[in-house]
Amino acid sequence: MYQPNDRVFYMGVGVCEIEDIEKKTIVGETRDYYRLHSMDEQNRTVMFLPVAAAEKKLRPLLDSDRVELLLKEAKRTPLPWNENDRERQFQFRQILKNGDQLELLRLIIALHQKQEEKQSIGKRLWTAEEGILKEGEHQLHLELSCTLQIALEEVVPYIVERLKTAN
């Protein structure tokens, strides 16, 4: 069970901090709820999640050792590019929704590679892919910023440097 002040990753939302655990009665049923707030400075939403549902919706933040392993693994096992546009968009949305940070990192790397490839011939990523890239980077960067205790703007240089040196 998580405690107040714990930072967690809330699937589909991102990094949140648990403010409190409180009893709430909804539709005649009293249960314990986590009161969480998003760590996203642009959207400091307060949410309530039944403690009983937390196992499926929350996970602990990555630790620094796991971050290093993820960076090495993402470099070793790139995300294959699906040429079917609809299937690819669905796959990308699922990765964003599921909160698997290795898959998210692989997705971001694949989109950056495709973006560079397209820019070299004077084209851009599709708007949907640009949105997915932006959302994915935001999720990952916020978690890494909290985990590594570095400023948000330091995350990209950190990732780039680690990817260069990852074996």
C-alpha positions in Angstrom: 0.0 0.0 0.0 1.2 3.4 -0.9 1.5 6.2 1.7 1.0 10.0 1.5 3.9 11.8 -0.2 4.8 8.7 -2.3 5.3 9.4 -6.0 3.8 6.9 -8.4 3.1 6.4 -12.0 -0.6 6.4 -12.7 -1.3 4.5 -16.0 -2.7 6.9 -18.6 -2.1 9.9 -16.4 1.6 10.0 -15.6 3.6 10.9 -12.5 1.4 11.7 -9.4 2.0 12.2 -5.8 -0.3 10.7 -3.2 -1.6 13.5 -1.0 -3.7 11.4 1.4 -5.8 8.2 1.9 -9.3 9.0 2.8 -12.6 7.3 3.2 -15.3 8.3 0.8 -18.9 7.2 0.4 -20.0 6.9 -3.2 -23.3 5.4 -4.2 -23.8 4.2 -0.6 -20.5 2.3 -0.5 -17.6 3.5 1.8 -14.1 2.7 0.6 -10.6 4.0 1.0 -9.4 6.2 -1.7 -6.0 7.6 -2.7 -6.2 11.4 -3.2 -3.5 12.1 -5.8 -2.3 15.1 -7.7 -0.5 15.1 -11.0 3.1 16.3 -10.9 2.6 17.9 -14.2 3.1 21.6 -13.7 0.7 22.4 -16.6 -2.1 20.3 -15.2 -2.1 19.9 -11.4 -5.3 17.8 -11.4 -6.5 16.2 -8.2 -7.8 12.7 -8.6 -9.3 10.0 -6.4 -8.6 6.3 -7.0 -10.0 3.4 -4.9 -7.1 1.8 -3.0 -8.5 -1.6 -4.1 -8.0 -0.5 -7.8 -4.5 0.8 -7.3 -2.7 -2.5 -8.1 -3.8 -2.3 -11.7 -3.5 1.5 -12.1 -0.4 2.6 -10.1 3.2 1.5 -10.1 6.2 2.8 -8.3 8.5 5.2 -10.1 11.5 3.8 -11.7 14.7 3.9 -9.7 18.0 5.1 -11.1 19.4 1.6 -11.7 16.3 0.6 -13.7 16.6 3.8 -15.8 20.1 2.8 -16.8 18.9 -0.7 -17.7 16.1 0.7 -19.7 18.4 3.0 -21.7 20.7 0.0 -22.5 17.8 -2.3 -23.4 16.0 0.4 -25.6 19.2 0.9 -27.6 19.7 -2.9 -28.1 16.1 -3.7 -29.1 14.6 -0.9 -31.2 10.9 -0.8 -31.9 10.1 -2.2 -35.3 8.4 0.3 -37.6 4.9 -0.9 -38.6 4.3 0.3 -42.2 0.5 0.0 -41.7 -0.6 3.5 -40.6 -3.7 2.4 -38.7 -2.0 -0.4 -36.9 1.0 1.7 -36.1 -1.2 4.5 -34.6 -3.1 1.9 -32.5 0.2 0.4 -31.3 1.6 3.8 -30.3 -1.6 4.7 -28.4 -1.4 1.4 -26.5 2.2 2.0 -25.5 1.2 5.5 -24.2 -1.8 4.0 -22.3 0.0 1.0 -20.8 2.8 2.9 -19.0 5.6 0.4 -19.9 8.6 2.7 -19.8 10.8 0.4 -21.9 8.2 0.4 -24.7 7.7 4.1 -24.3 11.4 4.8 -24.6 11.6 2.5 -27.7 8.6 4.4 -29.2 10.3 7.8 -28.6 13.6 6.7 -30.1 11.7 5.2 -33.2 9.7 8.4 -33.7 12.9 10.5 -33.4 14.6 8.3 -36.0 11.7 8.5 -38.3 11.5 12.3 -37.8 15.2 12.7 -38.8 14.6 10.5 -41.8 11.7 12.5 -43.0 13.4 15.9 -42.3 16.3 14.8 -44.5 13.9 14.6 -47.5 12.0 17.8 -46.5 9.0 16.1 -44.9 7.5 15.9 -41.4 6.0 13.2 -39.1 2.2 13.0 -39.3 0.5 15.3 -36.9 -0.8 12.3 -34.9 2.7 10.9 -34.6 4.0 14.3 -33.5 1.3 14.4 -30.8 2.2 10.9 -29.6 5.9 11.9 -29.5 5.2 15.0 -27.5 2.9 13.1 -25.0 5.4 10.2 -24.7 8.3 12.5 -24.1 6.3 14.4 -21.5 5.4 11.2 -19.6 8.9 9.8 -19.7 10.7 13.1 -19.0 8.6 13.9 -15.9 9.2 10.4 -14.5 13.0 10.6 -15.1 13.1 14.1 -13.7 11.5 12.9 -10.5 13.5 9.7 -10.3 16.9 11.2 -11.1 16.2 14.4 -9.2 17.2 16.5 -12.1 15.5 19.5 -13.7 13.1 18.7 -16.6 15.3 20.4 -19.1 18.2 18.2 -18.1 16.4 15.0 -19.0 17.0 15.0 -22.8 20.8 15.7 -22.5 20.9 12.9 -19.9 19.1 10.4 -22.2 21.2 11.4 -25.2 24.5 11.0 -23.3 23.4 7.6 -21.9 22.3 6.3 -25.3 25.6 7.3 -26.8 27.5 5.3 -24.1 25.1 2.4 -23.6 26.4 -1.0 -24.6 
